[in-house]
Amino acid sequence: MLTKFRDRIFLDRASWTPERQEYLIKQVFVILLAGIIVGIFITRVNIYWVLALMGVLTLSLVVIWQFEAAMVLYLLVAFISWGRTPNLVAGGSGFGKGVYISQIMLGFLLAIWVGKYMLSALPANRIRSGFHIPIVLYLIYCVFNVVNAFIFWDVHVSKANQYIQVNAIEVGLRLLSAGAFVMMATSITSKKWLKLASAAVLIPGLYNLANEATGNHIHLFVPWWSILTLMPVAYMWGVALQPKYSVLKRVIALAVVLFAIVVVFVRGVSWVSGWLGLFVALATVAFIVSKRVFAFCAVAAVIAGMIAWPFINSNIVQASRTEGDFERFTLLSGALKYATHFPFGVGLGNYRSYNTFYYEKKWGTATFTSAHGTYSQHLAETGIPGLLLFSSILVLGCRWLLKEYKKLPPGGSKTFLLAAIGQLVGIACVAWIGDYIIPTYHNGGIITFSTTVYSWLIWGLAVAHVRLR
């Protein structure tokens, strides 16, 4: 296109032909018209939307060049919670909330993906994984759950506490999560782009790890940053345990693992979710690769725990009791009451609305505005059926990944699947004490989506590895 433009402009420099004059006049007219439109737009709207328009145009150029390049770009920047829109909804939280560029960017990419799907422009070698059917059934149930809760609103709870916009955002966050998975699973066309995407999904975790270790001098970080380290550290651990890699690579990988343990556990010991998820991911990888290494590490961990018990008791047990972390057991108890009292749950996004009545006047449970745990939140808002459907995504997906891992020959794809299994088990383990897989609106769900979306991106990439093996 640029070559054609250059040829038409500079062809026959010596003569000012009528054709050349007409073409230049048209180009100048288009530029002037575009400038007027942009000028009016800038004077009429918030500066945020001007920057957003510039971002959309930039991303559009990348998409036109190569869709996989846009996906790789998203993997690199999705964790950055920047560019929040003006307040869109209050939803009973007492203050307004907007969405972030990373979510708008994902929505834009998914719109492009839908267009490619409709035009049959996606790779033809799509496969069905253990994730697909559970995800579809889960999303269908979520829509039913919201409609059911809206129709059968509990008479004890004031209608003034019913926020349809929050219900819509909760469903939207789930659709975006599932969309991220499907996009990554189906859109990559070659092994070159698969390698680039696989490297890109590791970088945010390593970057946040290094940034935390150096004192967060760069003010670009993510909530619950250590959750992002599960995948890259599990990958490094997989490299360290496999003899097929060179000694140098294994030593470097082991050094990264030890460095991560020091930063996440020793320096960040008070945040249980971070180091617990990391240790579970590492243990899962070790168990799959070598039962002997797993047993050795387990014994070493027990001995180290006994030696460091004063440190653990002071910084974990006592700190958790003082900071009220044990309230999560009370929240789980309350979630069970909601699940048994409301067969289909109170509805996505309605926990805060219902808890304003039930915690105080009827059950005496905790006053929190969310259940502070993926499973507790599902129990309360979607009931036992919703929890089972959500859990089936994790269980059947992990089972499928493990089966495909055993089929793959040694190499990068096999190591990636190994790390993805470790990440899935690790995040599933700590999800009972945090909203680390599906974000919750009333627990900072819009901003924490920048962290939770990576699980879905990783699982989608794992499927792509199997598809392109």
C-alpha positions in Angstrom: 0.0 0.0 0.0 2.8 2.4 0.9 4.7 1.5 -2.3 1.6 2.3 -4.4 1.1 5.6 -2.7 4.8 6.6 -3.2 4.7 5.6 -6.9 1.5 7.7 -7.5 2.9 10.7 -5.8 6.5 10.8 -7.2 6.0 9.3 -10.6 7.0 11.7 -13.2 8.3 14.5 -10.9 9.1 16.8 -13.8 5.5 17.1 -15.0 2.6 18.3 -12.8 0.0 16.1 -14.5 -3.8 16.6 -14.0 -4.0 13.1 -12.5 -1.3 13.9 -9.9 -3.1 17.2 -9.0 -6.4 15.4 -8.5 -4.9 12.7 -6.4 -3.1 15.2 -4.1 -6.2 17.4 -3.7 -8.2 14.3 -2.6 -5.5 13.3 -0.1 -5.3 16.8 1.4 -9.1 16.9 1.6 -9.2 13.6 3.5 -6.4 14.8 5.9 -8.2 18.1 6.6 -11.5 16.4 7.2 -9.9 13.9 9.5 -8.2 16.7 11.4 -11.5 18.6 11.9 -13.3 15.5 13.1 -10.5 14.6 15.6 -10.4 18.3 16.7 -14.1 18.3 17.5 -13.8 15.0 19.2 -11.0 16.2 21.4 -12.9 19.4 22.5 -16.1 17.5 23.3 -14.9 14.4 25.3 -12.8 13.5 28.3 -9.0 13.2 27.5 -9.3 9.5 28.5 -11.4 8.8 25.3 -8.9 10.7 23.2 -6.1 8.4 24.5 -8.4 5.4 24.1 -9.0 6.3 20.5 -5.3 6.6 19.8 -4.8 3.2 21.5 -7.6 1.6 19.3 -6.0 3.0 16.2 -2.6 1.7 17.2 -3.9 -1.7 18.0 -5.9 -1.8 14.8 -2.7 -1.3 12.8 -1.1 -4.2 14.7 -4.1 -6.4 14.1 -4.1 -5.5 10.4 -0.4 -6.5 10.3 -0.8 -9.7 12.2 -3.5 -10.9 14.7 -1.0 -13.0 16.6 1.2 -10.0 17.2 -1.7 -8.2 18.8 -2.3 -11.3 21.1 1.4 -11.3 22.1 1.2 -7.6 22.8 -1.8 -8.3 25.0 0.0 -11.1 26.9 2.7 -8.6 27.7 0.6 -5.7 29.0 -2.7 -7.2 30.2 -1.4 -7.2 33.8 -1.0 -3.4 33.8 -4.1 -1.8 35.3 -3.8 1.5 33.5 -6.1 3.9 31.7 -9.3 3.5 33.8 -12.4 4.9 32.2 -14.5 7.5 33.9 -16.9 5.9 36.5 -19.4 3.7 34.8 -21.3 2.2 37.8 -21.4 2.4 41.5 -23.2 -0.8 42.2 -23.8 -0.3 45.9 -20.0 -0.1 46.6 -20.2 3.5 47.7 -17.9 4.8 44.9 -17.8 4.6 41.2 -15.9 2.1 39.1 -14.6 2.1 35.6 -13.0 -0.5 33.4 -9.4 -0.6 32.3 -7.6 -0.6 29.0 -6.6 -4.2 29.4 -10.2 -5.3 29.5 -11.2 -3.0 26.6 -8.3 -4.3 24.7 -9.3 -7.9 25.3 -12.9 -7.1 24.2 -11.5 -5.5 21.0 -9.4 -8.6 20.3 -12.4 -10.9 20.9 -14.5 -8.8 18.5 -11.8 -9.3 15.9 -11.7 -13.0 16.7 -15.5 -13.3 16.2 -15.1 -11.6 12.9 -12.4 -14.1 11.9 -14.5 -17.0 13.0 -17.5 -15.8 11.0 -15.3 -15.4 7.9 -13.7 -18.8 8.5 -10.3 -17.1 8.8 -9.2 -19.0 11.8 -6.9 -22.1 11.6 -8.9 -25.1 10.5 -7.1 -27.6 12.9 -9.2 -26.7 16.0 -9.5 -29.3 18.7 -11.8 -29.9 21.6 -10.1 -30.0 25.0 -11.3 -31.0 28.5 -12.0 -27.3 29.1 -14.5 -26.6 26.3 -17.7 -28.3 27.3 -17.5 -27.4 31.0 -16.9 -23.8 30.1 -19.9 -23.7 27.8 -22.2 -25.3 30.4 -20.9 -23.0 33.1 -21.6 -19.8 31.1 -25.1 -21.0 30.2 -25.7 -21.7 33.9 -24.4 -18.2 34.8 -26.9 -16.5 32.6 -29.7 -18.7 34.0 -28.5 -17.9 37.5 -28.7 -14.2 37.0 -32.2 -14.4 35.4 -33.5 -16.7 38.1 -32.2 -14.4 40.9 -33.7 -11.4 39.2 -37.2 -13.1 38.9 -37.1 -14.8 42.4 -35.6 -11.9 44.4 -35.8 -12.7 48.1 -38.6 -10.6 49.8 -36.4 -10.0 52.9 -33.8 -8.1 50.9 -34.6 -4.6 49.8 -35.1 -4.1 46.0 -33.0 -1.0 46.4 -30.0 -3.3 46.8 -30.6 -4.9 43.5 -28.0 -3.8 40.9 -28.5 -5.2 37.5 -25.4 -3.5 36.2 -23.3 -5.5 38.7 -24.9 -8.7 37.5 -24.1 -7.8 34.0 -20.4 -7.0 34.9 -20.1 -10.3 36.7 -21.3 -12.2 33.6 -19.1 -10.0 31.4 -16.0 -10.9 33.4 -16.7 -14.6 32.9 -17.3 -14.1 29.2 -14.0 -12.2 28.8 -12.2 -14.9 30.8 -13.6 -17.7 28.6 -13.1 -15.6 25.5 -9.4 -15.2 26.4 -9.1 -19.0 26.7 -10.8 -19.7 23.3 -8.9 -16.9 21.5 -5.5 -18.3 22.6 -6.5 -21.9 21.9 -7.7 -21.3 18.3 -6.0 -18.3 16.8 -2.2 -19.2 16.6 -1.2 -20.3 13.2 2.4 -21.4 13.5 5.0 -22.7 15.8 6.9 -19.4 15.5 4.0 -17.4 17.0 3.3 -20.1 19.5 6.9 -19.7 20.9 6.6 -16.0 21.0 3.2 -16.2 22.8 4.6 -18.8 25.3 7.6 -16.5 26.1 5.3 -13.5 26.4 3.0 -15.1 29.0 6.0 -15.9 31.2 7.4 -12.3 31.1 4.8 -10.5 33.4 5.5 -12.9 36.2 9.2 -12.6 35.9 9.0 -8.9 35.6 6.8 -8.5 38.7 9.1 -10.8 40.6 12.2 -8.8 39.7 10.4 -5.5 40.4 9.3 -6.6 43.8 12.8 -7.8 44.7 14.3 -4.4 43.8 11.7 -2.4 45.7 9.1 -1.7 43.1 11.0 1.2 41.6 9.0 0.9 38.4 5.4 1.8 39.2 3.9 -0.8 36.8 2.7 -3.8 38.8 -0.4 -5.9 39.3 -2.6 -6.7 42.3 -1.6 -10.1 43.8 1.6 -10.0 41.7 2.9 -13.3 43.1 0.0 -15.2 41.5 1.6 -14.4 38.1 4.9 -16.1 39.1 3.3 -19.5 39.3 3.6 -20.2 35.6 7.1 -19.0 34.9 8.6 -20.4 38.1 6.8 -23.8 37.5 8.3 -23.7 33.9 11.8 -23.0 35.3 11.3 -25.8 37.8 10.3 -28.1 34.9 13.5 -27.2 33.0 15.6 -27.8 36.1 14.2 -31.3 36.6 14.6 -32.6 33.1 17.9 -34.0 31.9 17.2 -33.1 28.3 18.2 -29.5 29.0 21.8 -28.5 29.2 23.5 -28.1 32.5 23.7 -24.4 32.2 20.0 -24.0 31.5 19.1 -26.2 34.4 21.4 -24.3 36.8 19.9 -20.9 35.7 16.4 -22.3 36.0 17.1 -23.6 39.5 18.5 -20.2 40.5 15.3 -18.5 39.3 13.2 -21.0 41.4 15.3 -20.4 44.5 15.2 -16.6 43.9 11.4 -16.8 43.6 11.0 -18.7 46.9 13.1 -16.1 48.7 11.1 -13.2 47.4 7.6 -14.8 47.6 8.0 -16.8 50.8 10.7 -15.3 52.9 10.1 -11.7 52.1 6.3 -12.0 51.5 5.5 -14.7 54.0 2.5 -12.9 55.5 0.6 -13.3 52.2 -0.3 -17.0 52.4 -2.0 -17.2 49.0 1.2 -16.3 47.1 3.7 -18.7 48.6 1.1 -21.5 49.1 0.1 -21.4 45.4 3.8 -21.3 44.4 4.7 -24.3 46.6 1.8 -26.3 45.4 2.7 -25.6 41.7 6.3 -26.6 42.4 5.2 -29.8 44.2 2.8 -30.7 41.3 5.6 -30.3 38.7 8.0 -32.4 40.9 5.4 -35.1 41.4 4.7 -35.5 37.7 8.4 -35.5 36.6 9.9 -37.6 39.4 8.3 -39.1 42.5 11.7 -39.5 44.0 12.4 -35.7 43.7 8.9 -35.0 45.1 9.6 -37.2 48.1 13.0 -35.6 48.8 11.5 -32.1 48.5 8.6 -33.0 50.8 11.0 -34.3 53.5 13.3 -31.3 53.1 10.2 -28.9 53.4 9.1 -30.6 56.6 12.5 -30.4 58.2 12.9 -26.7 57.1 9.4 -26.0 58.5 10.3 -27.5 61.9 13.5 -25.5 62.0 11.8 -22.2 61.0 8.7 -22.8 63.1 9.2 -19.6 65.3 9.4 -17.5 62.1 6.4 -19.3 60.5 4.3 -19.1 63.7 5.0 -15.4 64.2 4.6 -14.3 60.5 1.9 -16.6 59.3 -0.2 -18.1 62.1 -0.3 -15.2 64.5 -0.3 -12.5 61.7 -3.3 -14.3 60.0 -5.2 -14.4 63.3 -4.5 -10.7 64.1 -5.4 -9.5 60.6 -8.7 -11.5 60.5 -7.7 -14.0 57.8 -9.4 -16.8 59.7 -12.7 -15.1 59.0 -12.6 -16.9 55.7 -13.8 -20.1 57.5 -16.8 -18.1 58.8 -17.4 -16.9 55.2 -17.3 -20.4 53.9 -19.8 -21.4 56.6 -22.0 -18.5 55.5 -21.7 -19.6 51.9 -22.9 -23.1 52.8 -25.9 -21.5 54.4 -26.7 -19.5 51.3 -26.2 -22.6 49.1 -28.6 -24.7 51.1 -31.2 -22.0 51.6 -31.2 -20.9 47.9 -30.9 -23.9 45.6 -29.5 -21.9 42.7 -27.7 -19.3 44.8 -28.5 -15.7 45.4 -27.3 -14.7 41.9 -24.0 -13.5 40.5 -23.1 -10.1 42.0 -25.8 -10.3 44.7 -23.7 -11.5 47.7 -23.3 -8.0 49.1 -27.0 -7.2 48.7 -28.1 -10.3 50.5 -25.4 -10.1 53.2 -26.7 -6.7 54.3 -29.7 -8.6 55.7 -28.7 -12.1 56.4 -25.4 -11.6 58.2 -26.9 -9.3 60.8 -30.6 -10.3 61.2 -30.6 -14.0 60.5 -27.4 -15.9 60.5 -24.8 -13.9 62.3 -22.1 -14.5 59.7 -19.2 -12.2 58.7 -20.0 -8.7 57.5 -17.8 -8.9 54.4 -19.2 -7.7 51.1 -17.9 -10.7 49.2 -17.1 -14.3 50.3 -13.4 -13.7 49.7 -12.9 -17.0 47.9 -13.7 -18.5 44.5 -15.4 -21.5 45.9 -17.2 -19.7 48.7 -18.4 -17.0 46.2 -19.7 -19.7 43.8 -21.4 -21.6 46.6 -23.2 -18.4 47.8 -24.1 -16.9 44.4 -24.5 -19.9 42.1 -25.3 -22.6 44.6 -24.0 -26.2 44.5 -24.8 -26.6 40.8 -22.7 -23.6 39.9 -19.8 -24.7 42.1 -19.8 -28.2 40.5 -19.9 -26.7 37.0 -17.0 -24.3 37.8 -15.0 -27.1 39.5 -15.5 -29.3 36.5 -13.6 -26.8 34.3 -10.6 -27.2 36.6 -10.8 -30.9 37.1 -11.6 -32.0 33.5 -9.2 -29.4 32.1 -6.3 -30.6 34.3 -7.1 -34.2 33.5 -7.0 -33.5 29.8 -3.7 -31.5 30.1 -2.1 -34.4 32.0 -3.2 -36.9 29.4 -1.9 -34.8 26.5 1.4 -34.1 28.4 2.1 -37.8 28.5 1.7 -38.1 24.8 4.0 -35.2 23.8 7.6 -35.9 22.9 10.3 -34.1 25.0 10.6 -30.4 24.2 9.3 -26.9 24.8 5.6 -27.9 24.4 5.9 -30.7 26.9 7.5 -28.4 29.4 4.9 -25.7 28.8 2.1 -28.2 29.5 3.9 -29.4 32.6 4.1 -25.8 33.9 0.5 -25.1 33.0 -0.6 -28.2 35.0 1.4 -26.9 38.0 -0.1 -23.4 37.6 -3.6 -24.8 37.4 -3.3 -27.0 40.5 -1.6 -24.2 42.4 -4.2 -21.5 41.6 -7.0 -24.0 42.2 -5.6 -24.8 45.6 -5.4 -21.1 46.8 -8.7 -20.1 45.1 -10.6 -21.2 48.3 -9.0 -18.1 50.1 -9.2 -15.6 47.3 -10.9 -14.6 44.0 -7.9 -15.7 41.9 -9.6 -17.4 39.0 -12.9 -15.6 38.6 -12.8 -12.0 40.0 -15.6 -10.6 42.1 -17.0 -7.1 41.5 -17.3 -6.2 45.2 -13.8 -7.4 45.9 -12.0 -5.2 43.4 -12.9 -7.6 40.6 -12.5 -5.0 37.8 -8.9 -4.3 38.6 -7.9 -7.8 39.7 -9.1 -9.1 36.4 -5.7 -8.1 35.2 -4.3 -11.0 37.3 -7.0 -13.6 37.0 -7.2 -13.4 33.2 -3.7 -14.9 32.9 -4.9 -18.4 34.1 -7.3 -18.5 31.1 -4.7 -17.2 28.7 -2.2 -19.9 29.9 -4.7 -22.7 29.6 -5.6 -21.5 26.1 -2.0 -21.5 25.1 -1.6 -25.0 26.5 -4.4 -26.2 24.2 -2.6 -24.4 21.3 0.5 -26.4 22.1 -1.4 -29.6 21.8 -3.1 -28.4 18.6 0.1 -27.5 16.9 2.2 -30.4 18.1 
